[in-house]
Amino acid sequence: MSKYITRLTYESETIAASVKHAEVSYPVPCCQRHNVEIIDTPGLNDNADMTRITLSALKDCDAAIMVILADSPFANSEEEFVRNHLLTGWLGQIIFVVNGIDRLSGHNEVRKVVNFIETRIHGSILEWVNQEIAKDPSKTT
């Protein structure tokens, strides 16, 4: 199936353009017991169709796992996506995962990058909350 849903070559990209939905499953007991489905959507800002697919999938989700690259920690485009799509919706939780930590040089650099990401996320969310309260003070009750 991977030769049909990847965009690694021109040929597979052409075929992938006609694929609207691909479903892969694996019987994970924990997910089965708790009725959990994991949806892996296309990346953002790659092209308009993929972004549209991701945004349409969000309305059916209770939580989101957002993957942040260690070498591009919480870029402005990711911050905008969180503020404009994840915080404004019906999402119950956002889980942030840092990918590529193994490419960093040692524990100190890992700690530095993770602290930077945490600070950016907290600051962004706090700023968003304050803006929302300023728009409608009744949201504080």
DSSP file with accessible surface (Angstrom, degrees, kcal/mol):
  #  RESIDUE AA STRUCTURE BP1 BP2  ACC     N-H-->O    O-->H-N    N-H-->O    O-->H-N    TCO  KAPPA ALPHA  PHI   PSI    X-CA   Y-CA   Z-CA
    1    1 A M    >>        0   0  128      0, 0.0     3,-2.3     0, 0.0     4,-0.9   0.000 360.0 360.0 360.0 -30.8    0.0    0.0    0.0
    2    2 A S  H 3>  +     0   0   85      1,-0.3     4,-0.8     2,-0.2     3,-0.4   0.808 360.0  63.7 -60.2 -27.5    2.9    2.4    0.7
    3    3 A K  H 34 S+     0   0  134      1,-0.2    -1,-0.3     2,-0.2    13,-0.2   0.687 107.2  45.3 -70.6 -11.4    3.6    2.8   -3.0
    4    4 A Y  H <4 S+     0   0  105     -3,-2.3    -1,-0.2    11,-0.1    15,-0.2   0.642 116.3  39.4-101.8 -19.7    0.2    4.4   -3.4
    5    5 A I  H  < S+     0   0   69     -4,-0.9     2,-0.2    -3,-0.4    -2,-0.2   0.297  95.5  86.9-119.6  12.6    0.0    6.8   -0.5
    6    6 A T     <  -     0   0   41     -4,-0.8    10,-0.4    -5,-0.2     3,-0.1  -0.676  59.4-149.4-104.9 166.9    3.4    8.3   -0.2
    7    7 A R        +     0   0   76     -2,-0.2     6,-0.1     1,-0.1    -4,-0.1  -0.140  61.8 116.2-122.2  35.5    4.8   11.3   -2.0
    8    8 A L  S    S+     0   0  151      2,-0.0     2,-0.3    -5,-0.0    -1,-0.1   0.781  78.3  27.0 -79.0 -27.4    8.4   10.1   -2.2
    9    9 A T  S  > S-     0   0   77     -3,-0.1     4,-2.6     1,-0.1     5,-0.2  -0.885  83.9-110.7-128.5 165.6    8.6    9.9   -6.0
   10   10 A Y  H  > S+     0   0  189     -2,-0.3     4,-2.2     1,-0.2     5,-0.2   0.925 118.7  50.8 -61.1 -42.2    6.9   11.6   -8.8
   11   11 A E  H  > S+     0   0  140      1,-0.2     4,-2.1     2,-0.2    -1,-0.2   0.946 112.9  43.6 -62.8 -47.4    5.1    8.4   -9.7
   12   12 A S  H  > S+     0   0    7      1,-0.2     4,-3.1     2,-0.2    -1,-0.2   0.869 111.6  55.0 -69.2 -32.4    3.8    7.8   -6.2
   13   13 A E  H  X S+     0   0   82     -4,-2.6     4,-1.5     2,-0.2    -1,-0.2   0.914 107.8  49.6 -64.0 -40.4    2.9   11.4   -5.8
   14   14 A T  H  < S+     0   0   75     -4,-2.2     4,-0.5    -5,-0.2    -2,-0.2   0.936 114.8  43.5 -63.9 -44.5    0.7   11.2   -8.9
   15   15 A I  H >< S+     0   0   52     -4,-2.1     3,-1.7     1,-0.2     4,-0.5   0.927 109.7  57.1 -66.4 -42.8   -1.0    8.0   -7.6
   16   16 A A  H >< S+     0   0   17     -4,-3.1     3,-1.3   -10,-0.4    -1,-0.2   0.813  93.0  69.7 -60.4 -28.6   -1.4    9.5   -4.1
   17   17 A A  T 3< S+     0   0   71     -4,-1.5    -1,-0.3     1,-0.3    -2,-0.2   0.789  99.6  48.7 -61.5 -24.9   -3.3   12.5   -5.6
   18   18 A S  T <  S+     0   0   89     -3,-1.7     2,-0.5    -4,-0.5    -1,-0.3   0.580  90.4  94.7 -92.1  -8.3   -6.2   10.1   -6.3
   19   19 A V    <   +     0   0   50     -3,-1.3     3,-0.1    -4,-0.5    -3,-0.0  -0.722  43.4 173.6 -87.6 122.1   -6.2    8.5   -2.9
   20   20 A K        +     0   0  171     -2,-0.5     2,-0.3     1,-0.3    -1,-0.2   0.696  68.0  10.2 -98.0 -25.2   -8.8   10.2   -0.6
   21   21 A H        -     0   0  140      2,-0.0     2,-0.4     0, 0.0    -1,-0.3  -0.962  55.9-174.6-157.8 133.7   -8.6    7.9    2.4
   22   22 A A        -     0   0   47     -2,-0.3     2,-0.5    -3,-0.1    -3,-0.0  -1.000  11.0-161.8-130.9 132.8   -6.3    5.0    3.5
   23   23 A E        +     0   0  144     -2,-0.4     2,-0.4     2,-0.0    -2,-0.0  -0.969  10.7 176.3-121.4 125.7   -7.0    3.0    6.6
   24   24 A V        -     0   0  119     -2,-0.5     2,-0.3     2,-0.0    -2,-0.0  -0.988  12.0-172.7-123.4 134.1   -4.4    0.9    8.3
   25   25 A S        -     0   0  106     -2,-0.4    -2,-0.0     2,-0.0     0, 0.0  -0.927  16.5-178.1-131.5 156.3   -5.2   -0.9   11.5
   26   26 A Y        -     0   0  190     -2,-0.3     2,-1.9     2,-0.1    -2,-0.0  -0.954  37.0-115.4-148.4 131.1   -3.5   -3.0   14.2
   27   27 A P        +     0   0   79      0, 0.0     3,-0.1     0, 0.0    -2,-0.0  -0.442  37.7 176.9 -76.0  83.2   -5.2   -4.5   17.2
   28   28 A V     >  -     0   0   63     -2,-1.9     4,-2.5     1,-0.2     3,-0.3  -0.782  23.1-147.5 -86.0 115.0   -3.7   -2.7   20.1
   29   29 A P  H  > S+     0   0   74      0, 0.0     4,-2.9     0, 0.0     5,-0.2   0.879  94.4  52.7 -54.2 -42.7   -5.5   -4.0   23.2
   30   30 A C  H  > S+     0   0   68      1,-0.2     4,-1.5     2,-0.2     6,-0.1   0.922 112.5  45.0 -61.2 -43.2   -5.3   -0.7   25.2
   31   31 A C  H  4>S+     0   0   31     -3,-0.3     5,-2.8     2,-0.2     4,-0.3   0.907 113.1  50.9 -67.6 -38.9   -6.9    1.2   22.3
   32   32 A Q  H ><5S+     0   0  128     -4,-2.5     3,-1.1     1,-0.2    -2,-0.2   0.932 109.8  49.8 -63.9 -44.9   -9.5   -1.5   21.8
   33   33 A R  H 3<5S+     0   0  176     -4,-2.9    -1,-0.2     1,-0.2    -2,-0.2   0.841 119.2  37.4 -61.6 -35.8  -10.5   -1.5   25.5
   34   34 A H  T 3<5S-     0   0  126     -4,-1.5    -1,-0.2    -5,-0.2    -2,-0.2   0.243 109.5-117.5-105.4  12.2  -10.9    2.3   25.6
   35   35 A N  T < 5 +     0   0  139     -3,-1.1     2,-0.5    -4,-0.3    -3,-0.2   0.913  55.7 164.8  53.6  49.5  -12.3    2.8   22.1
   36   36 A V      < -     0   0   72     -5,-2.8     2,-0.4    -6,-0.1    -1,-0.2  -0.845  19.8-173.3-102.3 130.9   -9.4    4.8   20.9
   37   37 A E        -     0   0  163     -2,-0.5     2,-0.5     2,-0.0    -5,-0.0  -0.983  11.7-151.0-118.9 135.9   -8.7    5.5   17.2
   38   38 A I        -     0   0  132     -2,-0.4     2,-0.6     2,-0.0    -2,-0.0  -0.930   8.5-163.5-108.3 125.1   -5.5    7.2   16.1
   39   39 A I        -     0   0   94     -2,-0.5     2,-0.8    18,-0.0    -2,-0.0  -0.943   4.7-159.2-111.0 120.6   -5.8    9.3   13.0
   40   40 A D        -     0   0  155     -2,-0.6    -2,-0.0     0, 0.0    14,-0.0  -0.876  19.4-169.9 -99.7 105.8   -2.5   10.2   11.3
   41   41 A T        -     0   0   46     -2,-0.8     3,-0.1     1,-0.2    10,-0.1  -0.514  29.1 -87.3 -92.9 164.8   -3.3   13.2    9.1
   42   42 A P        -     0   0   37      0, 0.0    -1,-0.2     0, 0.0    12,-0.0  -0.203  54.0 -90.5 -63.2 161.2   -1.0   14.8    6.5
   43   43 A G        -     0   0   49      1,-0.1     3,-0.4     2,-0.0     4,-0.3  -0.142  45.5-104.8 -66.2 168.2    1.4   17.5    7.5
   44   44 A L  S    S+     0   0   55      1,-0.2    -1,-0.1     2,-0.1     4,-0.1  -0.640  92.0  14.7 -97.3 155.2    0.4   21.1    7.5
   45   45 A N  S    S+     0   0  114     -2,-0.2    -1,-0.2     2,-0.2     3,-0.1   0.622  90.6 108.9  61.6  13.5    1.4   23.8    5.0
   46   46 A D  S    S-     0   0   96      1,-0.4     2,-0.3    -3,-0.4    -2,-0.1   0.918  96.4 -25.5 -80.4 -51.9    2.6   21.2    2.5
   47   47 A N     >  -     0   0   57     -4,-0.3     4,-2.2     1,-0.1    -1,-0.4  -0.973  64.1-106.9-155.2 162.8   -0.2   21.9    0.2
   48   48 A A  H  > S+     0   0   70     -2,-0.3     4,-2.5     1,-0.2     5,-0.2   0.862 114.8  53.9 -61.9 -38.6   -3.8   23.2    0.5
   49   49 A D  H  > S+     0   0   97      2,-0.2     4,-2.1     1,-0.2    -1,-0.2   0.919 110.1  46.6 -63.5 -44.1   -5.5   19.8    0.0
   50   50 A M  H  > S+     0   0   38      2,-0.2     4,-2.2     1,-0.2    -1,-0.2   0.909 112.4  49.8 -66.2 -41.1   -3.5   18.1    2.8
   51   51 A T  H  X S+     0   0   28     -4,-2.2     4,-2.7     1,-0.2     5,-0.2   0.928 109.7  52.1 -62.4 -41.5   -4.1   21.0    5.2
   52   52 A R  H  X S+     0   0  143     -4,-2.5     4,-2.3    -5,-0.2    -2,-0.2   0.907 108.2  51.3 -61.4 -41.8   -7.8   20.9    4.4
   53   53 A I  H  X S+     0   0   76     -4,-2.1     4,-1.9     2,-0.2    -1,-0.2   0.938 111.3  47.7 -61.0 -45.9   -7.8   17.1    5.2
   54   54 A T  H  X S+     0   0    8     -4,-2.2     4,-1.4     1,-0.2    -2,-0.2   0.941 112.2  48.8 -62.3 -46.2   -6.1   17.7    8.6
   55   55 A L  H  X S+     0   0   53     -4,-2.7     4,-0.7     1,-0.2    -1,-0.2   0.895 110.5  50.8 -63.9 -37.1   -8.5   20.5    9.5
   56   56 A S  H >< S+     0   0   55     -4,-2.3     3,-0.5     1,-0.2     4,-0.3   0.857 107.1  54.4 -71.3 -30.1  -11.6   18.5    8.6
   57   57 A A  H >< S+     0   0   19     -4,-1.9     3,-1.5     1,-0.2    -1,-0.2   0.819  95.2  69.9 -70.9 -27.7  -10.3   15.5   10.7
   58   58 A L  H >< S+     0   0   24     -4,-1.4     3,-2.0     1,-0.3    -1,-0.2   0.832  85.3  66.3 -60.6 -33.4  -10.0   17.8   13.8
   59   59 A K  T << S+     0   0  121     -4,-0.7    -1,-0.3    -3,-0.5    -2,-0.1   0.717 103.0  47.6 -66.2 -16.8  -13.7   18.2   14.2
   60   60 A D  T <  S+     0   0  126     -3,-1.5     2,-0.3    -4,-0.3    -1,-0.3   0.288  96.4  97.8-102.9   9.5  -14.1   14.5   15.1
   61   61 A C    <   -     0   0   26     -3,-2.0     3,-0.1    -4,-0.1    31,-0.1  -0.752  50.2-167.3-105.9 147.3  -11.2   14.4   17.6
   62   62 A D  S    S+     0   0  140     -2,-0.3    30,-2.0     1,-0.3    31,-1.0   0.622  83.0  12.7 -96.3 -21.5  -11.1   14.5   21.3
   63   63 A A  E     -a   93   0A  45     29,-0.2     2,-0.4    28,-0.2    -1,-0.3  -0.972  66.3-144.5-150.4 159.3   -7.4   15.1   21.5
   64   64 A A  E     -a   94   0A  16     29,-2.0    31,-3.5    -2,-0.3     2,-0.6  -0.985   4.5-151.4-130.4 141.3   -4.5   16.0   19.2
   65   65 A I  E     -a   95   0A 104     -2,-0.4     2,-0.6    29,-0.2    31,-0.2  -0.965  18.7-163.6-107.9 115.7   -0.9   14.9   19.2
   66   66 A M  E     -a   96   0A  18     29,-3.2    31,-2.7    -2,-0.6     2,-0.5  -0.906   7.2-147.9-106.1 121.4    1.2   17.6   17.7
   67   67 A V  E     -a   97   0A  74     -2,-0.6     2,-0.4    29,-0.2    31,-0.2  -0.775  13.7-169.0 -91.8 125.5    4.7   16.6   16.5
   68   68 A I  E     -a   98   0A   0     29,-3.5    31,-3.0    -2,-0.5     2,-0.3  -0.947  20.9-125.8-115.3 132.3    7.3   19.4   16.8
   69   69 A L  E >   -a   99   0A  75      3,-0.5     3,-1.4    -2,-0.4    31,-0.2  -0.617   9.3-140.1 -79.9 134.8   10.7   19.0   15.3
   70   70 A A  T 3  S+     0   0    4     29,-3.0    -1,-0.1    -2,-0.3    30,-0.1   0.827 103.8  51.7 -62.5 -31.7   13.6   19.5   17.6
   71   71 A D  T 3  S+     0   0  107     28,-0.3    -1,-0.3     1,-0.3    29,-0.1   0.470 120.4  33.8 -88.6   1.8   15.6   21.4   15.0
   72   72 A S  S X  S-     0   0   54     -3,-1.4     3,-0.8     3,-0.0    -3,-0.5  -0.459  89.4-162.4-144.7  64.0   12.6   23.7   14.3
   73   73 A P  T 3   -     0   0   33      0, 0.0    -3,-0.1     0, 0.0    25,-0.0  -0.370  63.3 -29.4 -69.2 113.9   11.1   24.0   17.8
   74   74 A F  T 3  S-     0   0    1     -2,-0.4     5,-0.1    -5,-0.2    -6,-0.1   0.938  82.4-157.3  47.7  64.2    7.5   25.4   17.8
   75   75 A A    <>  -     0   0   29     -3,-0.8     4,-2.4     1,-0.1     3,-0.4  -0.123  30.0-100.1 -62.9 164.5    7.9   27.5   14.7
   76   76 A N  H  > S+     0   0  105      1,-0.2     4,-2.7     2,-0.2     5,-0.2   0.867 124.0  56.1 -57.1 -37.8    5.5   30.4   14.1
   77   77 A S  H  > S+     0   0   54      2,-0.2     4,-2.0     1,-0.2    -1,-0.2   0.892 108.4  47.5 -65.1 -35.8    3.4   28.3   11.7
   78   78 A E  H  > S+     0   0   32     -3,-0.4     4,-2.6     2,-0.2    -2,-0.2   0.912 111.0  51.3 -69.1 -41.2    2.9   25.7   14.5
   79   79 A E  H  X S+     0   0   32     -4,-2.4     4,-2.7     1,-0.2     5,-0.2   0.934 110.3  48.9 -60.7 -45.1    2.0   28.4   17.0
   80   80 A E  H  X S+     0   0  118     -4,-2.7     4,-3.0     1,-0.2     5,-0.3   0.906 110.5  51.4 -61.5 -41.2   -0.6   29.9   14.5
   81   81 A F  H  X>S+     0   0   27     -4,-2.0     4,-2.2     2,-0.2     5,-1.3   0.939 111.5  46.7 -62.7 -45.2   -2.0   26.4   14.0
   82   82 A V  I  X>S+     0   0    0     -4,-2.6     5,-3.0     3,-0.2     4,-0.6   0.957 118.3  41.5 -60.7 -49.3   -2.4   25.8   17.7
   83   83 A R  I  <5S+     0   0   30     -4,-2.7     5,-0.2     1,-0.2    -2,-0.2   0.890 122.7  37.5 -68.8 -39.5   -3.9   29.2   18.4
   84   84 A N  I  <5S+     0   0   94     -4,-3.0    -1,-0.2    -5,-0.2    -2,-0.2   0.679 134.0  14.5 -89.6 -18.9   -6.2   29.3   15.3
   85   85 A H  I  <5S+     0   0   78     -4,-2.2     4,-0.3    -5,-0.3    -3,-0.2   0.699 126.4  39.6-126.4 -38.9   -7.3   25.7   15.1
   86   86 A L  I  <<S+     0   0    6     -5,-1.3     5,-0.5    -4,-0.6     3,-0.4   0.908 119.9  39.6 -86.1 -42.3   -6.6   23.6   18.2
   87   87 A L  S   <S+     0   0   35     -5,-3.0    -4,-0.1    -6,-0.2    -1,-0.1   0.811 114.5  52.9 -76.6 -28.9   -7.4   26.1   21.0
   88   88 A T  S    S+     0   0   80     -6,-0.4    -1,-0.2    -5,-0.2    -2,-0.1   0.586 104.7  64.9 -83.7  -9.7  -10.5   27.6   19.3
   89   89 A G  S    S-     0   0   30     -3,-0.4    -3,-0.1    -4,-0.3   -30,-0.1   0.113 100.5 -83.2 -97.8-149.5  -12.2   24.3   18.7
   90   90 A W  S    S+     0   0  163    -32,-0.1     2,-0.1   -29,-0.1    -3,-0.1   0.164  71.8 139.3-106.5  11.1  -13.7   21.5   20.8
   91   91 A L        -     0   0   30     -5,-0.5   -28,-0.2     1,-0.1   -29,-0.1  -0.400  39.8-159.2 -68.2 133.4  -10.5   19.7   21.4
   92   92 A G  S    S+     0   0   61    -30,-2.0     2,-0.3     1,-0.2   -29,-0.2   0.850  70.3   7.2 -80.3 -35.7  -10.1   18.3   24.9
   93   93 A Q  E     -a   63   0A 129    -31,-1.0   -29,-2.0     2,-0.0     2,-0.5  -0.997  52.9-152.7-148.8 150.9   -6.4   17.9   25.0
   94   94 A I  E     -a   64   0A  41     -2,-0.3     2,-0.5   -31,-0.2   -29,-0.2  -0.997  13.8-164.0-123.6 125.2   -3.3   18.7   23.0
   95   95 A I  E     -a   65   0A  77    -31,-3.5   -29,-3.2    -2,-0.5     2,-0.5  -0.948   8.8-152.3-109.5 123.2   -0.3   16.5   23.5
   96   96 A F  E     -a   66   0A  59     -2,-0.5     2,-0.4   -31,-0.2   -29,-0.2  -0.848  11.5-172.1 -99.7 130.4    3.0   17.9   22.2
   97   97 A V  E     -a   67   0A  62    -31,-2.7   -29,-3.5    -2,-0.5     2,-0.6  -0.981  15.4-143.8-122.4 131.3    5.7   15.4   21.1
   98   98 A V  E     -a   68   0A  39     -2,-0.4     3,-0.4   -31,-0.2     2,-0.3  -0.863  19.3-163.7 -98.1 120.6    9.2   16.5   20.2
   99   99 A N  E     +a   69   0A  85    -31,-3.0   -29,-3.0    -2,-0.6   -28,-0.3  -0.801  65.2  33.3-103.9 143.6   10.6   14.5   17.3
  100  100 A G    >   +     0   0    2     -2,-0.3     3,-1.9   -31,-0.2     4,-0.3   0.604  64.4 138.4  91.6  13.9   14.3   14.3   16.4
  101  101 A I  G >   +     0   0   50     -3,-0.4     3,-2.0     1,-0.3    -2,-0.1   0.849  66.7  66.7 -57.5 -33.0   15.7   14.6   19.9
  102  102 A D  G 3  S+     0   0  138      1,-0.3    -1,-0.3     3,-0.1     4,-0.1   0.691  92.0  61.5 -65.4 -15.7   18.3   11.9   19.0
  103  103 A R  G <  S+     0   0  151     -3,-1.9    -1,-0.3     2,-0.1     2,-0.2   0.529  86.0  94.8 -87.0  -6.3   19.9   14.4   16.5
  104  104 A L  S <  S-     0   0   25     -3,-2.0     2,-1.3    -4,-0.3     6,-0.1  -0.540  84.6-113.7 -83.8 156.8   20.7   16.8   19.3
  105  105 A S  S    S-     0   0   97     -2,-0.2     4,-0.4     1,-0.1     3,-0.1  -0.633  70.5 -39.2 -98.0  80.4   24.2   16.7   20.9
  106  106 A G  S  > S-     0   0   45     -2,-1.3     4,-2.0     1,-0.2     3,-0.2  -0.062  76.8 -63.5  98.5 167.5   23.7   15.6   24.5
  107  107 A H  H  > S+     0   0  140      1,-0.2     4,-2.9     2,-0.2     5,-0.2   0.851 124.5  56.4 -60.6 -40.2   21.5   16.0   27.4
  108  108 A N  H  > S+     0   0  135      1,-0.2     4,-2.3     2,-0.2    -1,-0.2   0.916 109.3  45.6 -62.9 -41.6   22.2   19.7   27.9
  109  109 A E  H  > S+     0   0   69     -4,-0.4     4,-2.6     2,-0.2     5,-0.2   0.908 112.6  51.3 -68.4 -39.4   21.1   20.6   24.3
  110  110 A V  H  X S+     0   0   30     -4,-2.0     4,-2.9     2,-0.2     5,-0.3   0.954 111.8  46.7 -59.1 -50.2   18.0   18.3   24.7
  111  111 A R  H  X S+     0   0   99     -4,-2.9     4,-2.6     1,-0.2     5,-0.2   0.910 112.4  51.0 -59.6 -41.7   17.0   20.1   28.0
  112  112 A K  H  X S+     0   0  158     -4,-2.3     4,-2.2    -5,-0.2    -1,-0.2   0.934 113.0  44.5 -62.4 -46.1   17.6   23.5   26.4
  113  113 A V  H  X S+     0   0   20     -4,-2.6     4,-2.6     2,-0.2    -2,-0.2   0.936 114.6  48.3 -66.3 -45.1   15.4   22.7   23.3
  114  114 A V  H  X S+     0   0   27     -4,-2.9     4,-2.9    -5,-0.2     5,-0.2   0.928 112.1  49.4 -63.3 -42.7   12.6   21.2   25.4
  115  115 A N  H  X S+     0   0   67     -4,-2.6     4,-2.6    -5,-0.3    -1,-0.2   0.912 110.8  50.8 -61.3 -41.7   12.7   24.2   27.8
  116  116 A F  H  X S+     0   0   99     -4,-2.2     4,-2.5    -5,-0.2    -2,-0.2   0.936 112.1  46.5 -60.7 -46.4   12.5   26.5   24.8
  117  117 A I  H  X S+     0   0    5     -4,-2.6     4,-2.8     2,-0.2     5,-0.2   0.937 112.5  49.6 -62.7 -46.7    9.5   24.7   23.4
  118  118 A E  H  X S+     0   0   85     -4,-2.9     4,-2.9     1,-0.2     5,-0.3   0.924 111.7  49.1 -58.6 -44.3    7.7   24.6   26.7
  119  119 A T  H  X S+     0   0  100     -4,-2.6     4,-2.6    -5,-0.2     5,-0.2   0.924 112.5  47.6 -62.7 -44.5    8.3   28.3   27.2
  120  120 A R  H  X S+     0   0   63     -4,-2.5     4,-2.4    -5,-0.2    -2,-0.2   0.918 114.5  46.4 -63.1 -43.5    7.0   29.1   23.7
  121  121 A I  H  X S+     0   0   14     -4,-2.8     4,-2.7     2,-0.2     5,-0.3   0.956 114.6  45.9 -65.8 -49.1    3.9   26.9   24.1
  122  122 A H  H  X S+     0   0  126     -4,-2.9     4,-2.7    -5,-0.2     5,-0.2   0.928 115.0  47.7 -59.6 -45.2    3.0   28.2   27.6
  123  123 A G  H  X S+     0   0   37     -4,-2.6     4,-2.5    -5,-0.3    -1,-0.2   0.920 113.1  48.2 -62.4 -42.5    3.6   31.9   26.5
  124  124 A S  H  X S+     0   0    2     -4,-2.4     4,-2.3    -5,-0.2    -2,-0.2   0.931 114.5  44.6 -65.0 -45.6    1.5   31.4   23.3
  125  125 A I  H  X S+     0   0   48     -4,-2.7     4,-2.8     2,-0.2     5,-0.2   0.925 113.4  50.4 -67.5 -42.4   -1.4   29.7   25.1
  126  126 A L  H  X S+     0   0  107     -4,-2.7     4,-2.5    -5,-0.3    -2,-0.2   0.931 111.1  49.1 -61.6 -42.9   -1.4   32.2   28.0
  127  127 A E  H  X S+     0   0   96     -4,-2.5     4,-2.2    -5,-0.2    -1,-0.2   0.926 111.5  49.8 -61.8 -42.6   -1.4   35.1   25.5
  128  128 A W  H  X S+     0   0   42     -4,-2.3     4,-2.4     2,-0.2    -2,-0.2   0.934 110.5  49.7 -61.9 -45.2   -4.3   33.5   23.6
  129  129 A V  H  X S+     0   0   55     -4,-2.8     4,-2.6     1,-0.2     5,-0.2   0.934 110.5  50.0 -60.4 -45.6   -6.3   33.0   26.9
  130  130 A N  H  X S+     0   0   91     -4,-2.5     4,-2.3     1,-0.2    -1,-0.2   0.893 110.4  50.1 -62.3 -37.9   -5.7   36.6   27.8
  131  131 A Q  H  X S+     0   0   83     -4,-2.2     4,-1.8     2,-0.2    -1,-0.2   0.901 110.7  49.6 -66.0 -40.0   -6.9   37.8   24.4
  132  132 A E  H  X S+     0   0   30     -4,-2.4     4,-2.0     2,-0.2    -2,-0.2   0.910 111.3  48.5 -65.9 -40.5  -10.0   35.6   24.7
  133  133 A I  H  < S+     0   0   55     -4,-2.6    -2,-0.2     1,-0.2    -1,-0.2   0.904 108.8  53.9 -65.9 -39.6  -10.8   37.0   28.2
  134  134 A A  H  < S+     0   0   81     -4,-2.3    -1,-0.2     1,-0.2    -2,-0.2   0.885 110.6  47.3 -62.6 -35.8  -10.3   40.6   26.9
  135  135 A K  H  < S+     0   0  148     -4,-1.8    -1,-0.2     1,-0.3    -2,-0.2   0.866 134.0  11.1 -70.7 -38.2  -12.8   39.9   24.1
  136  136 A D    ><  -     0   0   65     -4,-2.0     3,-2.2    -5,-0.1    -1,-0.3  -0.735  62.3-171.7-147.1  90.2  -15.4   38.3   26.5
  137  137 A P  G >  S+     0   0   87      0, 0.0     3,-1.7     0, 0.0     4,-0.2   0.728  81.4  75.2 -59.0 -18.7  -14.7   38.7   30.3
  138  138 A S  G >  S+     0   0   73      1,-0.3     3,-1.4     2,-0.1    -5,-0.1   0.700  77.3  77.7 -69.6 -12.5  -17.6   36.3   31.0
  139  139 A K  G <  S+     0   0  109     -3,-2.2    -1,-0.3     1,-0.3    -6,-0.1   0.627  80.1  69.8 -70.6 -11.5  -15.3   33.4   30.0
  140  140 A T  G <         0   0   88     -3,-1.7    -1,-0.3    -4,-0.2    -2,-0.1   0.622 360.0 360.0 -81.3 -12.6  -13.5   33.7   33.3
  141  141 A T    <         0   0  156     -3,-1.4    -3,-0.0    -4,-0.2     0, 0.0  -0.601 360.0 360.0-101.8 360.0  -16.5   32.3   35.2
